[in-house]
C-alpha cells in the first residue's frame, strides 16, 4: 500500500479516501448483520433458545410460543400453495416435545404432522373435550395448554395439548440476560465507532503526509524563490499533481538562477565593454586631437605633412566608425530588427565563390581553402541571406588573420554531412584558445586578450554577430580546439537537396 499510494493522483487519492470512509462502516455492519443472521439460521433446533436469548424474562414460554406460531403459519400457508401442504419439519417441535407438549396438523383430512403416529385425531378430540366451543382456541392456565386453530378455506386444523400450567420461570437463560445483551451491543457499537474513527484518522494522516507536507514544502520553496534564493532546490516527492507542480517550480528556480547568472554575466560584459571602449577610444581620440592640433599649430608646415596627418585622422575615424557599426549591428540582431532576405542557395557553389573572391585580398603568407567532403552526386541547398552569411564568413576570416602566428597562417572551410544536418567548419592554424574560454567565445563583448590596446582591432563582437546570424538561420555553432594548432568553429544547419 505504501508503494502503491504515492503513485496515485491527488484526485484518485481523495476519491479512494472517500470510498474507504464509506465502505469501512458499511462493510463492518454488513459483516455484523451477516454474522448474526447466519449465526441464528445455523443454530437449527436451538432457535427457540435464540428467541429466549432476546426475551429472557419470558422463560420457558418462548419455545412454546414459537412452536404454536409454526402451527398457525403452516395452516395459513397451506391456503396459498398446495406445495406447502407437505409435512412440517420435526425440528420445530423438538424442544417443546421434550417438555411434554403434543401437536398435530391435519390438512384436508391428511395428517401433515403428529407427535406420535396415530395421535392426531385423539389430540383434536381432546381439545374439543376441554374447550368445546369456538374454532380457534388458545388457553393456557393452571390446568395446562389447549391450542386449536382452524382454516375453513383449506379444511385444515392444528392442535396442541400441554399439561403443564402456565409459569414464567428463568428458562434456559438467566433473567438478567438482557443486561448482558445491552452491554454486548454497547461494546459492538463502541468497537465499530472506534474502528471507523481509526480508519478515518489513518486516512487523514496519510493524506496529510502525502498532500499537506508537500504543500508546506512547496510554500516554503516559493517564499525562498520570492526572496531571491535560487540556490536551494525544490524537493519533488512524488509523480502526482503536487510532484508535477514541484517539478515546475524547480524548473522555474533553475531558469531564474540561469537568468540571474546571465544578467550578471551581461552586466560584467557591459562594464568591461564600457571600460574597454572608454580606454581604447581614448587612444584614437588622442591621436585625432594631436594630429588636428599639429595642423592648427603649424607643426605640419608642409603640404606633405598636412596630407599625412589628415590621412591618419581619416584612418583612425574609420576604425571608430567600424566599432560603432558593429555595436549597432549586435543591438539590432539581439532585438530581431535585422531584415533577412531569404533564398535557397547551393552551399558548395557559394563557398567556392567566396574563397575565389577573397584570394586577392588576403595578406601575404595567409591562405584560404575550401574542402568539399559532401557525399557525391548531391547538391545541398541552404536557406540564407547572402549578405548576412558573407558577414559570417568575413568575421571568421578576419579573426583567423588577426590571430595568426607570425606572418603565415591558413583558414580551411570544410563542408560535410553530420547526421541529418549540413556541417560547415572553419579551422585555422592560429594562436588557438584555452579550453575554459571556448564556451564564452560567442558571448557579446567577450575578449580572450584582456590587455589589448585597440578595440577596433578586436572588439569581441565579431563572433557574437556570427552566433546571432547562425541562430537566425536555425543553425547551431560551437568552438573547439583544432587537432594540431589553432581554433575550429563548427556550424550545423538544416538543408534541402537540390532538384536534379
ZILINBEL-V759317 format. One record per backbone hydrogen bond with DSSP energy under -1.0 kcal/mol. NH is the residue of the N-H (numbers start at 0). CO is the residue of the C=O. Records with the same first field share a line. If there is no record, write none. Layout:
NH: CO / CO
This chain:
4: 0
7: 4
12: 8
13: 9
14: 10
15: 11
16: 12
17: 13
18: 14
19: 15
20: 16
21: 17
22: 18
23: 19
25: 21
26: 22
27: 23
28: 24
29: 25
30: 26
31: 27
32: 28
33: 29
34: 30
35: 31
36: 32
37: 33
38: 34
39: 35
40: 36
41: 37
45: 42
46: 43
49: 45
50: 46
51: 47
52: 48
53: 49
54: 50
57: 54
58: 55
60: 57
61: 58
64: 60
65: 61
66: 62
67: 63
68: 64
69: 65
70: 66
71: 67
72: 68
73: 69
74: 70
75: 71
76: 72
77: 73
78: 75
79: 76
80: 76
83: 80
84: 81
85: 82
91: 88
92: 89
96: 92
97: 93
100: 95
101: 160
103: 158
104: 112
105: 156
106: 109
107: 154
109: 106
111: 104
112: 104
114: 102
118: 115
122: 118
123: 119
124: 120
125: 121
126: 122
127: 123
128: 124
129: 125
130: 126
136: 147
138: 145
140: 143
143: 140
144: 161
145: 138
146: 159
147: 136
148: 157
150: 155
155: 150
156: 105
157: 148
158: 103
159: 146
160: 101
161: 144
165: 140
176: 173
179: 175
180: 176
181: 177
182: 178
183: 179
184: 180
185: 181
186: 182
187: 183
188: 184
189: 185
190: 186
191: 187
192: 188
193: 189
194: 190
195: 191
196: 192
197: 193
198: 194
199: 195
200: 196
201: 197
202: 198
203: 199
204: 200
205: 201
206: 202
207: 203
208: 204
209: 205
210: 206
212: 207
214: 210
215: 211
216: 212
217: 213
218: 214
219: 215
220: 216
221: 217
222: 218
223: 219
224: 220
225: 221
226: 222
227: 224
228: 223
229: 227
243: 239
244: 240
245: 241
246: 242
247: 243
248: 244
249: 245
250: 246
251: 247
252: 248
253: 249
254: 250
255: 251
256: 252
257: 253
258: 254
259: 255
260: 256
261: 257
262: 258
263: 259
264: 260
265: 261
266: 262
267: 263
268: 264
269: 265
270: 266
271: 267
272: 268
273: 269
274: 270
275: 271
276: 272
277: 273
278: 274
279: 275
280: 276
283: 279
284: 280
285: 281
286: 282
287: 283
288: 284
289: 285
290: 286
291: 287
292: 288
293: 289
294: 290
295: 291
296: 292
298: 293
299: 293
300: 298
305: 301
306: 302
307: 303
308: 304
309: 305
310: 306
311: 307
312: 308
313: 309
314: 310
315: 311
316: 312
317: 313
318: 314
319: 315
320: 316
321: 317
322: 318
323: 319
324: 320
325: 321
326: 322
327: 323
328: 324
329: 325
330: 326
331: 327
332: 328
333: 329
334: 330
336: 331
342: 383
344: 381
346: 379
349: 345
350: 346
351: 347
352: 348
353: 349
354: 350
355: 351
356: 352
357: 353
365: 362
366: 408
368: 410
370: 412
372: 414
380: 495
381: 344
383: 342
388: 384
389: 385
390: 386
391: 387
392: 388
393: 389
394: 390
395: 391
396: 392
397: 393
398: 394
399: 395
400: 396
401: 397
402: 398
403: 400
407: 404
408: 364
410: 366
411: 426
412: 368
413: 424
414: 370
415: 422
417: 420
420: 417
421: 492
422: 415
423: 490
424: 413
425: 488
426: 411
427: 486
428: 409
430: 402
436: 433
439: 436
440: 437
442: 439
445: 442
451: 448
457: 454
464: 460
465: 461
466: 462
467: 463
468: 464
469: 465
470: 466
471: 467
472: 468
473: 470
474: 469
475: 491
477: 489
479: 487
481: 485
487: 479
488: 425
489: 477
490: 423
491: 475
492: 421
495: 380
497: 378
